[in-house]
């Protein structure tokens, strides 16, 4: 398979985006959002073809599924992106040197962003809206599980772009094959930045294979520590929301850490999860505490901790102190999102200062780790690395900058 011509067309088209002003970009985004609503039946029909190939019992089924309300939400997010200030043209540094040269650092698009993602058809629209608003062209590589949905969505975007006289090459969808992934990761000179969004296996493959720049996102082994000073009712609501709101997303809770002095409250803390048949993998103390009180209980193994379940499964670990909880997170977290439930500000501040993650919560569920929830409009992914953006990546995070220098004939001695 040779995709070089595709990459060349996208690179060429990316230059034309610089000729659009923010009003034009916003108008087109709103038009795409309107088209999503007008063509719901068409999108849902394609999505049904994808869903027919997946067992409903698969936890990823929910992540793959589009509905009327989810399409309404996607369109609403896209309209919201259109209302946000442009991330382009911002002067981030300005100075005049002693020799009279005037320096200005200004925000600009990366150029072409490559996106690799799994069975999440909403990502197609999210990535397009953020890239288009920020003046970036995008090359999309979705998973085979969502290929029918992705192709219908990109066809719809292309129709709107052509109606406005914009090259459809500013958005390209690659075949859903491993070979296409390999070509994207080696498209030096065409792809300016690649972002993988998916599980640990995908992200590790991209990082280890790519010859183009990569920002790691997505994989989340998420912990919540219920402290000796945690509020029971608050903790019950937070833990249930973090685990069961949507189990297939990267901000879902994987491990509950509980102070040993609160084991007597554990049955109440996890009681709501039995309705969703959440399997608890319990260490020995937790097992003894819940035996006969919680119906879906199993003994934990070493593999239970540090696992991103993406399913109705939860590991529970007992600790004797805050320090022990922090040590557990250091060893088993992925740098995504971590939370503490406590009424002690001193304990919470120590937790937030020590934990090395993109998002660190106090008395709130990790389910809030999301670009839209952070008021960023949407997100292209959650960065778990430290070089460059960290946490939810939205408009500002997919821009870079360049220096503009003005003089009056100065030469360097």
Residue pairs with C-beta under 8 A, 6 or more apart in sequence:
1 175
1 177
1 179
1 180
1 183
2 183
3 174
3 180
3 183
3 184
3 187
4 183
4 187
4 190
6 139
6 172
6 174
7 112
7 139
7 187
7 190
7 191
8 190
9 169
9 172
10 112
10 137
10 138
10 139
10 169
10 170
10 172
10 190
11 111
11 112
11 137
11 189
11 190
12 169
13 137
13 167
13 169
13 170
14 109
14 111
14 112
14 136
14 137
14 170
16 166
16 167
16 170
17 109
17 132
17 135
17 136
17 137
17 170
18 109
18 135
20 135
20 166
22 86
22 88
24 164
25 82
25 86
25 132
25 133
25 135
26 82
26 83
26 133
27 82
27 164
28 132
28 160
28 161
28 164
28 166
29 78
29 79
29 81
29 82
29 129
29 132
29 133
30 78
30 79
30 82
31 160
31 163
31 164
32 78
32 125
32 128
32 129
32 156
32 157
32 160
33 75
33 76
33 78
33 79
33 82
34 75
35 156
35 159
35 160
36 43
36 71
36 74
36 75
36 78
36 125
36 156
37 71
37 72
37 75
39 156
40 68
40 71
42 152
42 156
43 66
43 71
43 149
43 152
43 153
43 156
44 66
44 67
44 68
44 71
45 152
46 148
46 149
46 151
46 152
46 153
47 64
47 65
47 66
47 121
47 148
47 149
47 152
49 148
49 149
50 64
50 119
50 121
50 145
50 146
50 147
50 148
50 149
51 61
51 64
51 65
53 145
54 60
54 61
54 64
54 119
54 145
55 61
59 247
59 248
59 310
59 311
59 312
60 118
60 119
60 145
60 248
60 310
62 246
62 247
62 248
63 119
63 120
63 246
63 248
63 249
64 119
64 120
64 121
64 145
64 146
64 149
66 121
66 122
66 149
70 122
74 122
74 125
74 126
77 125
77 126
77 129
77 372
77 377
77 378
78 125
78 129
78 378
80 372
80 377
80 378
81 129
81 130
81 133
81 377
81 378
81 395
82 129
82 133
84 133
84 377
84 395
86 133
86 134
86 395
87 107
87 133
87 134
87 395
87 396
87 398
87 399
88 107
88 108
88 109
88 134
88 135
88 399
89 106
89 107
90 106
90 107
91 104
91 105
91 106
92 105
92 106
92 107
92 401
93 103
93 104
93 105
94 102
94 103
94 104
94 105
95 102
95 103
96 102
96 103
97 103
99 410
100 407
100 408
100 410
101 405
101 406
101 407
101 410
102 405
102 406
102 407
103 403
103 404
103 405
104 403
104 404
104 405
104 406
105 401
105 402
105 403
105 404
106 401
106 402
106 403
106 404
107 396
107 399
107 400
107 401
108 135
108 399
108 400
108 401
108 402
109 134
109 135
109 136
109 398
109 399
109 400
110 136
110 192
110 193
110 398
110 399
110 400
111 136
111 137
111 192
112 136
112 137
112 138
112 139
112 190
112 191
112 192
112 193
113 127
113 131
113 136
113 137
113 138
113 139
113 191
113 192
113 193
113 194
113 195
113 380
113 398
114 138
114 139
114 141
114 184
114 187
114 191
114 193
114 194
114 195
114 212
115 123
115 127
115 138
115 139
115 140
115 141
115 194
115 195
115 197
115 380
116 141
116 181
116 184
116 194
116 195
116 196
116 197
116 198
116 202
116 206
117 123
117 127
117 140
117 141
117 142
117 143
117 196
117 197
117 198
118 142
118 143
118 145
118 146
118 197
118 198
118 199
118 202
119 143
119 145
119 146
120 142
120 143
120 146
120 197
121 142
121 146
121 149
121 150
121 153
123 142
123 197
124 140
124 142
124 149
124 150
124 153
124 154
124 173
125 153
125 157
126 378
126 379
126 380
127 138
127 140
127 380
128 138
128 157
128 171
129 377
129 378
130 377
130 378
130 379
130 380
130 394
130 395
130 398
131 137
131 138
131 171
131 380
131 398
132 170
132 171
133 395
134 395
134 398
134 399
135 399
136 398
137 169
137 170
137 171
137 172
138 170
138 171
138 172
139 172
139 174
139 184
139 187
139 191
140 150
140 154
140 171
140 172
140 173
140 174
141 173
141 174
141 176
141 180
141 181
141 184
142 150
142 173
142 176
143 176
143 198
144 176
144 177
147 176
150 173
150 176
151 173
154 171
154 172
154 173
157 168
157 171
158 168
158 171
161 167
161 168
161 170
161 171
162 168
174 180
174 181
174 183
174 184
181 205
181 206
182 209
184 191
184 194
184 212
185 194
185 206
185 209
185 210
185 211
185 212
186 210
186 211
186 212
187 212
188 211
188 212
191 212
192 212
192 213
193 212
193 213
193 214
193 215
193 398
194 206
194 210
194 212
194 213
194 214
194 215
195 214
195 215
195 217
195 380
195 381
195 393
196 202
196 203
196 206
196 207
196 214
196 216
196 217
196 218
197 217
197 218
197 380
197 381
198 218
198 219
199 218
199 219
199 308
199 310
200 219
200 308
200 334
202 218
203 216
203 217
203 218
203 219
206 214
206 216
207 214
207 216
215 381
215 383
215 385
215 388
215 389
215 393
216 383
216 384
216 385
217 380
217 381
217 382
217 383
217 384
217 393
218 250
218 381
218 382
218 384
219 250
219 308
219 334
219 336
219 384
220 250
220 251
220 252
220 254
220 308
220 334
220 336
220 337
220 369
220 382
220 384
221 254
221 255
221 306
221 307
221 308
221 332
221 333
221 334
221 336
222 242
222 250
222 251
222 252
222 253
222 254
222 255
222 308
222 333
222 334
222 336
222 337
222 338
222 339
222 366
223 253
223 254
223 255
223 256
223 257
223 328
223 329
223 332
223 333
223 338
223 339
224 238
224 239
224 242
224 253
224 255
224 256
224 257
224 338
224 339
224 340
224 341
224 365
224 366
225 257
225 258
225 259
225 319
225 322
225 325
225 329
225 338
225 339
225 340
225 341
225 342
225 351
226 235
226 239
226 256
226 257
226 258
226 259
226 262
226 269
226 341
227 259
227 262
227 322
227 325
227 340
227 341
227 342
227 344
227 347
228 259
228 261
228 262
228 342
229 342
229 343
229 344
229 347
230 259
230 262
230 341
230 342
230 343
231 341
231 343
231 363
232 265
232 268
232 269
234 341
234 363
235 265
235 269
235 341
236 268
236 269
236 271
236 272
238 339
238 341
238 363
238 364
238 365
239 253
239 256
239 269
239 270
239 273
239 341
239 365
240 272
240 273
241 365
241 367
242 251
242 252
242 253
242 339
242 365
242 366
242 367
243 252
243 253
243 273
243 278
243 314
244 272
244 273
244 276
244 278
244 312
245 252
245 365
245 367
246 252
246 367
247 309
247 310
247 311
247 312
248 310
248 311
249 310
249 367
250 308
250 336
250 369
250 382
251 336
251 337
251 366
251 367
251 368
251 369
251 370
251 382
252 309
252 310
252 366
252 367
253 314
253 365
253 366
254 307
254 308
254 309
254 314
254 315
255 305
255 306
255 314
255 315
255 316
255 317
255 328
255 332
256 269
256 270
256 314
256 315
256 316
256 317
257 316
257 317
257 318
257 319
257 325
257 328
257 329
258 266
258 269
258 286
258 316
258 317
258 318
258 319
259 318
259 319
259 320
259 321
259 325
260 285
260 318
260 319
260 320
262 269
263 285
263 286
263 289
263 318
264 289
266 286
266 289
266 290
266 316
267 289
267 290
267 293
267 294
270 278
270 280
270 290
270 294
270 314
270 316
271 294
273 280
273 314
274 294
274 295
274 296
276 312
277 296
277 312
278 296
278 312
278 313
278 314
279 296
279 297
279 298
279 312
279 313
279 314
280 286
280 290
280 294
280 296
280 297
280 298
280 313
280 314
280 315
280 316
281 298
281 299
281 300
281 301
281 304
281 313
281 314
281 315
281 316
282 289
282 290
282 297
282 298
282 299
282 300
282 316
283 300
283 316
283 317
283 318
284 299
285 318
286 300
286 316
286 317
286 318
287 297
287 299
287 300
290 297
291 297
300 315
300 316
300 317
304 315
305 315
305 317
305 328
305 332
306 331
306 332
307 315
308 334
309 315
317 328
319 325
319 328
322 347
322 350
322 351
325 351
326 351
326 354
326 355
329 338
329 355
329 357
330 356
333 355
333 356
333 357
334 384
335 356
335 357
335 358
335 384
335 385
336 357
336 358
336 359
336 369
336 382
336 384
337 357
337 358
337 359
337 360
337 361
337 366
337 369
337 382
338 355
338 357
338 359
338 360
338 361
338 366
339 360
339 361
339 362
339 364
339 365
339 366
340 347
340 348
340 351
340 352
340 361
340 362
340 363
341 363
342 348
342 351
342 362
342 363
348 362
348 363
351 360
351 362
352 360
352 362
357 384
358 369
358 382
358 383
358 384
358 390
358 391
359 366
359 369
359 382
359 391
361 368
368 374
369 382
369 391
369 392
370 379
370 392
371 377
371 378
371 379
371 380
371 392
371 393
371 394
372 378
372 379
374 391
374 392
374 394
376 392
376 394
376 395
377 394
377 395
378 394
379 392
379 393
379 394
380 393
380 394
380 397
380 398
381 392
381 393
382 391
382 392
382 393
383 389
383 390
383 391
383 392
383 393
383 397
384 390
388 397
389 397
